[in-house]
Amino acid sequence: MNVMEMSDPIHWWAMLTPGKTAIVDRVRGARWSYADLDDATRRWAVVFTDRGVGAGDRVAVISGNRPEVVSLFYACARIGAALVPLNWRLAPAELGRVLTDAKVALLVGESRFSAVHDVAVESLPWLDFDLDAPALLAGVAAGANCTLAHQNIERAAMVLYTSGSTGKPKGAVLSHRQILYNAIATTTGWQLDADDIAPISTPFFHTGGWHVFATPLWFRGGTIVMFDGFDPSTFLDGLAAEKCTVAFGVPTQLVILLESSGWGRPLPHLKWIACGGAPCPAQLAARVRASGYRLRLGFGMTEFGPNCFATSDDMALAKAASVGLPMPYAEMRLVDADGADVSDGKVGELYLRGPQLFSGYLHDAERSADALTADGWFRTGDLASKDSDGAFTIRGRQKDMFISGGENVFPGEIEAALADCAGVAEAVVVGVAHERWGEVGHAFVQLRSGATLDSETALAELRTRIAHYKVPKFLEIIAELPRIGSGKIDRAFLISLADQGSR
């Protein structure tokens, strides 16, 4: 045993509580103890080493959520390599660009994605989870181990390619430092420990799948309940059967849960639900709380955290729209267009700094430099305000703001007003060019199941809620809002639709 082994949380818990459940695989009905996960990690590390993968290399994986992906991640950490989870929703040509940009040494994946390997990158070594891995792992002797990498907290642990982007791939490099400090800050700020049990249904190619609950709870010796995708009935059944203590969902998932037949069932072990990934409309939050569940709003991103704020049950009720206080170690500023700090109550762009910060974009010094100020603050592009108690409220994306007749218009404010209209499940507002006003709003509205509402009625109700210059010029009722892989709304697609419709 050496220092690196002792610093590995999976190995540590495998020694301290070997029989404790690390992962519940709800898809396959399997339960992995910390000893199981540690053994699989050891075997993968040997397999990688035998294939010449070592410190500084990158291993890509294309797979749904399954425990083997977790053992890949920790195996990479032990030998000093970085894991590159691939978005399996991308076309082969898109994946080829990611693999080329990442310069991976090995691609591991499920058989159903083998065609991606065949067309994506020529001559890239491939290991099949289903066809190759069982025999390879079984062939690793019980006592066999690999040479473990020297500790380097700044070494890349993971490269996550951001979703919904176009053009050149943008891979955010997450160091061991970032993941460690996110784990410490998250479990401290949210008061999580080894007794906590949390579900993950977000794909492993997003930071939410890895770092909202999973790596923080594995750091503390807790338990993760794994789903391969989000289905409301399956999700609620899992929360109940596995006695989950905390849960996370994006607003879209909460809307889907509210419409499901199992919503409102008693979940006596569930302490609270966290909502993040996009602004949570006040009306949606109120409906969740009215169902008897505690709700906490969160905020984060791949490049920082991802868990940036913490709140308590009391604060979540007293400041219903707030995401709370900064997580431990996280520094925060709100600045105006000139980079000057704004006063309490004013809206400004959120700047972040601290050990939870990413290490830049892979092979892209220009984008990395653009993301940071000269003194190391990360420009989030998100707008927020802070009250006199130090609690923050997210106000939307800076790039989503548009100017109509010389007035700044924030889509999040209009979307919240629309969400309060009877029958509205979700709403998105984007800015489109207008000959007279420069820009105007174009709203897309998805109704609740069975609800009826027409555009003119919705616009008339909006005029009683917000200033007339904020009321969208166009409003469309659509069957379903388009989404990207993380479950967030695909604003880029809606902007293109709005541009076509306003011509």
N, C-alpha and C positions, 0 to 999 in steps of 0.2 A: 504494500500500500504506500502511496506517496501523497504529497501535498495536494496535487490536482484531484485525486480521487476523493479526498476528504472535503474538498471545496465544491464537489458536484452534489447538488441537493438530492438528486435521485439516489446516488450511492449512499449518501448520508442517511436518508430515511430508510433505505433498504437495510442498513445496519441497525438502526435504532428501532424501527417498527416494520420489520420485513413483511408482515402479514397485512398491514394496513392497505386498504384499497386506494390505489392512485387513480385508476381510470375504470369507469363503468361504460362498456361499449353497448349502447342500447340497440344498435343495429344487429349485432351478431350475438347478443346475449352473453357476452364475455365480461369477466371482471379481472383486471390486472392489478396485482399487488405491487407495492414498491419493489419487492424482490423480483417479481416477474419483469417489471419495466427495466430494472437495473441489469438483469441478465440479458434481455434483448438488446439493450444499449451496448453492453460489452461485446456481444456477438457481432452486431453491426459494425462496431469500431474495428474489430479484427478483419471483417470482410472488406471494409473500406481500405484498411492498411494493406491487405494482400493485393489490392488492385492499384496500389500506388497513390492513393489519395492521402494527403497529409496537410500539415499546417499551411494556411494561406489558400488552399484550394476551395472550390465551391461545388456542392452537390445539389442538383436540382431534383425536385420531387413533384410528380403530377399524380394526384390521388384525391379521393374524397377523404372525409374525416375518419381516420381509423388509428388505433393505438400505435401501429407500426411507424406512422409518420412521427410520432412523439419520440420513439426510440431512435429514429434517424437523426432528429435534431440534437438530442443529447449525445449521440455517438459522434456527430460532427464536432460538438463542443470538446469532447475528450481528446480528439486528435488535432484540434486547432483549425478545422475546416468550418465553412459557413453553409447553412442550408438556404436554398432558394426555392421556396414553394411557388409552384406555377398555377396560374389561373386557368383551370381546365375549360372554362367557358370561352376562352379565346380561340380564334381560328388558328390552324397550324402555321400559317404565314406569320401571324402575330407572335405566336410562341417561338417561332424560329428567330425573330428579331430579339426577343428577350433572352433566349439561350445564347445567341451570339454576343449580345451586350454583356451578359454575365460571365462569359468565358468559363462555362462549367466543365468539370473534369468527368462527371458521371451523371447520368439521368436515371432515377429510380421511379417506378410507377406501377399503377394497376394495369392489368392486361387490357382493360377496356380503352385505355389511352395509348396503347402501343403504336397505333397508326400515327400519332403525333410525332413519336420518335422517328418513324420511318420517313417522314417528309420534312421534319423541322430542321435538323442539322446533320449534315453528312458525317458519318464515321464517329458519332458520339456514342460512347459505351452506354449500354442499357441494361438495367437489372429489373426484372419483373417481380413485383410483390407476390403474384399468385403462382407463377411458373418456376421462377428461379430461387426466390428467397427461402422457402421452407427447407430445401435440401442444403443450401449454403449455410444457413444458420444452424441447422442440425449438425453440420459437419464441423463446427467450431467446438473444440474440446472444452470440457467443463472448466478446466483451469486455465485455458488459454486467455491471454490478454495482449493488448497492443502497447506500444510505447506511447505514453500519454504526453500531450503537448505541455510545454512550459506555460504557466499561467501568464496571461496578458489581458488585463481587463479591457484594453482598448481594441483587442482583436475583434474582427467582424464575427458575429454569431449567426446572423441571418440577413438576407437581402430580400426585402419585400417590394415588389413592383406595384406602384399605385394604380388603382382601378379607374376606369373611365377616361383614361388619357388617350391622346392621339399623337401620332408622330413618333419621335424617338423615345424608346422606353426609358422610364425613370425609376431606377432601383434605389430605394432608401436603405442605407447600410445601418443595421442595428448592432451595436457592439455589446459585449458582455456587460460593460458598465451600464448602458442604458437599460438592459433587461433586468439587471440586478437592482438598480435604484428604483425602477418602476415597481418591482416586486416588493421592495421594502416600503416605498411610499404608499402603494395600494393597500397592502395588508395593515399598515399603520393607520392611514386615513380612513379606510373603510372598516377597520377593526375586524380583520379576518384572521383565522388561525387554523390549526390542524383539524378542528371539529367542523369546519365549514365544507359544504358540498354545493357545487355550482354546475349548472349545465352550460355546454357550448354547442350552438347550432350554426354559428357563423363559420364559413369555410376557412380552412387553414391557409389560404392564400391571402387572407386579410389579417391585419394586426388584431382585430377584435377576436378572431378565433384563438389566437395565441396569448395575448397579453392583457386582456381585460380581467379574466379570472384564471386562465390556465397556468401560465408560468408563475404568477404570484402565489397561487395555491400550492403548486408543486414545490415551490420554495419553502412554504410553511408546513408541508406534509399533509395538505388537505386532499380532497377528492373531487375529480372532474367527471361529470356525466356527459358522455359524448354522443351527439346526434350527427348524422350525415345529411344535413339539410334541415329546413324548418317546416314543420307541419304542426298546426295548433293542437290537434288532439294528441298526437304523439308527444309533443313537448309538455303539455299539461299532465299527461299520464306519467311521464318521466319525473316531473317535479314532485308529484305525489308519491310514486312508488319508491323513489330513491331518497325521499325526505330532504330535498334540496333546501338549503338555508338562505341562499341568495340567487338572483337570476338577473339576466341582462337581455334587453331587446332594443332594437331601433324602433322609432315611432311607427313605422309601417307594420312591424310585427305586433306591436300592441294593438293596432287597429284590427289586424286579423284575429288576434286572440279575443278581443271584445266581441267580435262577430261569431265566435265559435260557441258551440253548445256547452262545452265544458267550462267556460269562463265563469268565475264566481264560486267555483267549488272550494270547499275548505282546504287550505294548505297550511296546517298548523305549524309546520317547521320553517316556513318561509318568512324570513325577517323583513326583507324588502326586495323590490324590483328596481334595478337601475335602468334608465333610459338614456341613450346617447346615439351618436352617429349622425344626428340631424336634430334641429330644434324640435322640441316636443310642444305642440300647441296646448295652451292652457286648458281648453275644453277636453282634450284627450287625457291630460293628466288628471283632471277632475273626475272623469269617468272611471279611470283606473282606481283612484282613491275611494270613490263612492262604492266600488265593488268590494271593498274591505281589505284591499292590499295597500301596503305602504309603498310609496314611489319616491325614488331619488333621481334627480336629473344629473347627467354627467356630460363630460366633454373631453375629447381627446383626438389624437391623430397619430399616423404612423411615425412622423418625424419627431414627436415629443410625447413621452409617456408610453402608452397612450392615455393613461388615466391622469388627468391634470388637476381635477378638483375633488374635494370631499365635502360631504354634508352629513348632518345627523337627521334623525326622524323629526325632531323638533324644528330644526332650521328648514327642513323641506316643507313643513306645513306653514311656518311663519313667513317664509320667502318662497312661495310656490313656484315662481318662475326662475329661481336662482339655481346655479350649479354649485354654489357654496364657496368654500375657501380653497386657496391653492394647496395642493398636496405638499407634504414635507419635501424639502429641498428645491421645490420649484419657485423660481423668481418670475414675477409678472409685471408688465407695464401696459398701459393703454395710451396710445399716441395718436396725434392728429396727422393730417397730410404732410405737415412739415417735420414730423418726428418729435414734436414737443408733447410732454405728458399732459393729459387732459384731467380736469378736476372730477371729483366724485359726482356721479350722476350723469356725466357726459359720455357719449358714445365715442370710442376710439378703436383703432386696430390693436389686437392683442399681440403682444410680444412675449416670448417665453425664453427663459435661460435656466440652465441647471444641469445636473448629471444625467437627467432623463432625456437629454438631447441626442438626436441621431448623429452619425459620423459623416454625413454628406451623401450625395448621390454617386453611385458607383460609376467610375470612369467619366465623370461629368463635373469637372472643376468649376466651370462657368455657372451651371445651375446651382451648385453648392454655395458658391460665393454670393449669388443673387438672393439666396434664401436667408442669409445672415447679415446683420449689421456689422460694422467694423469692430464693435466691442462685444460681439458674440451673441446678440439677441436674435432669436428665430422669428421671422416675420410670418405669422400664421395666415394672414389674409382674412381672419375672422374679426368681426366687430363685437364689442362687448362694452358693458358699463360696470362700474363698481360702486356699491353704496357705502355709506359712512361706517358700516360695520365690517367692511372688507369683503363682503359677499359679491360674487360676480354673476352677471346675467349675460348670456350670449344673445346677440342681436342679429346675427346672420353673417353671410359672407360679403366681404368688401366688393368682390368682383360681381356679386349678384345685384348690388345697389345700382339703380339707374337714376338719371336726372330728368325730370319732367317739368318743363317750363321754368327751369332754374331751381327747382326744389329737389333735394335729395329724397328718394323714395326707397324704403327698405322692404323688400319682398316679405321678409319674415313677419313684419307687422300686419301686412294685408292677409297673409296666409293664416295667421292666428285669428283674425277677424272672420275670415271665411269659415274656419273650423268651428266657430261658434254658431254658424247658421244651421238651422234644423235640417237634418238629413245628410250633411256633409261628412264624409269619412276623412278625406285628405284633400289638400289644395296646394298647388304650386303656382307661383307668379314669376314670370320672367319679363325682362324689358325688351321692347322691340322699337325699331326706329319709327319716327313719326314726323311728317313734313312740318307740322306746325309746332309741336311741343318738344321736338328733339327725340324724346323717348316716351313711351307709354307702357302701361302694364298689360300683359296678356296672361290671363288666369286659366289654369286647367283644374277641373274639379272632379273628384271621384266620389260618388255617393255611397252611403251605407246601403247594405243589402235591403232591398224592398222600398227604399226611399224614392220620392219623386221631387224634383226641383228643376225649374227652368232658369235659363241664363238671366233673363230680365228680372225675375223675382230675386235671384241672388244678388244682382247688382243693386237693386233698389234697397235691399236690406243692408248691403255694405255702406250705402250712402248715409245710413242712420248711425253707423258705427265709426267711420273714419272720415277724414277730410276728403273733399271731392277730388282734389288733385291726385290723391292716392288711389282712387277707385280705378280699376283696370278699364281700359278702353274695350277690351275683348275678353269674353269669358266663355269657355267651352266645357260642357259636361262630357266626360269621357268614361268609358267602361272601366278602364284600369290604367293607372299611372305606370309608365315604363320605369324599369329599375335596372341598376347595375348589379354586379355580383354580390356586393355587400348588403343588398336590400335597400340602399339609398335610392332616391329618385334620380333618374337619368336626366338631369337638367339640360345637358348638351343636346340631347335628342329633342326635348321639348322646345328649346330655343329654335332649332331648325324647323320644327312644325309651326311655331309661332311666326317665324319669319316668312314662311310660305303663305300662311293664312292672312297675314296683314298686308300682303301686296295687292 
